[in-house]
Amino acid sequence: MTLKEPIKNPSVLTQKPVLNLLHFPRLAADKQGQPVVHELVENVPHDVKIEQAWIGEGLLKLPAADSEEISDLAPLRMGKGIRASMAYIVDDLKTLKDLRK
């Protein structure tokens, strides 16, 4: 990434949702296939702080790796690159899907 200029108004940076897969298996030998928790959740952030945000041109190339899925994850296109320091508080999660069902 080649940084070109600072972002003067960090509020223009919209935060993409942060998703997590929570999985806690049962430890009993006969119940390991029935997890206690197996759900897709979204962070509910607040007090978001963004500092030292810069924008520029971005480029990402992943190496070809036989028999590895890393090659399948390579981006199809790239746009702008952004570098910033960010902090936020998460004290709640929104359950998107209970995967035990």
N, C-alpha and C positions, 0 to 999 in steps of 0.2 A: 504494500500500500504506500502510495506517495501522498503525504499530507500536504495540502495546498494552503489552507486558510482556517483560522478559528471560526467556529460557529458562534455568531454573536448572540443569538437567541436560542438557548437550549430547549425551550418549550416546544420548538418545532420537531424535536426528536420524539416520535411516538414510540412508546415501548411495546414491543411485541409480547404477547402473553408467554409466561414461563410455565411449561407443563412438566409434570413429574409423574413417573410411574411408581407408585408405592406398592411394595410387595414384601410381606412378612410371612414366611412359610410356617406351618405348624411343625413342631419338632418331634412329635410323637411318631414312631415308625409307621403306624398304620394310618396316619392322617396327613402325611407329607404332601399328598396331592390335593389337599383342601386348605389353601392358605387362609390365615386369619384375615389378612388385608391384601387385596389385589385390585387396585383402582387407579384410574387416571384422574389427576387433579390439576387445578390451575392455581397458581399463587395469587393471592389478593394483596398487592403491595400498597403501601402508603408511605408518606414522607420521602418521596423519591427525590434524590439529589443528583444532579449531573454537573460535573466540573470538567474543565479543560477539554472541551469537545472540539475536535478538528475534523475537517472533511477533505477528501481528496479522491484520487483514482484508486480503485481496488482491483486486484487480480489474485486469483487463487487457483493453483494447479495442484492436484493430488497425484501422487505417483501411481503408475499401473502396478497392480499387485495380483498376481495369479492366485486364484482360489481364495481371495479375500474380498469382502464386500466394500472395502474402501474405494475401489475404482468405480463402483456403482453410485457412490455418494458425491462424485465430482459435480460441481455446479455446471448448469447449462449456459448460464450467462452471468455477467457481473456488472454491477453499476458503480455507484459511489462507495467509497470506503469511509467509515467513521471510526475514530478513536476517541474514547472518553472514559473518564472515571465515573462510576455510578454506584450509589448505595441506596438501599431501601429497606424497609421493615416489612416482614411478612408475619402476621400473627393469625392468619386465617387461610384456609384452602377451600376452593370450590370444587366439589366432586363432580367430574364430568361424566364418568362412567364407572360403575362397579363391575369389575371384570370377573367376579366370582360366579356370576349368574350365567 
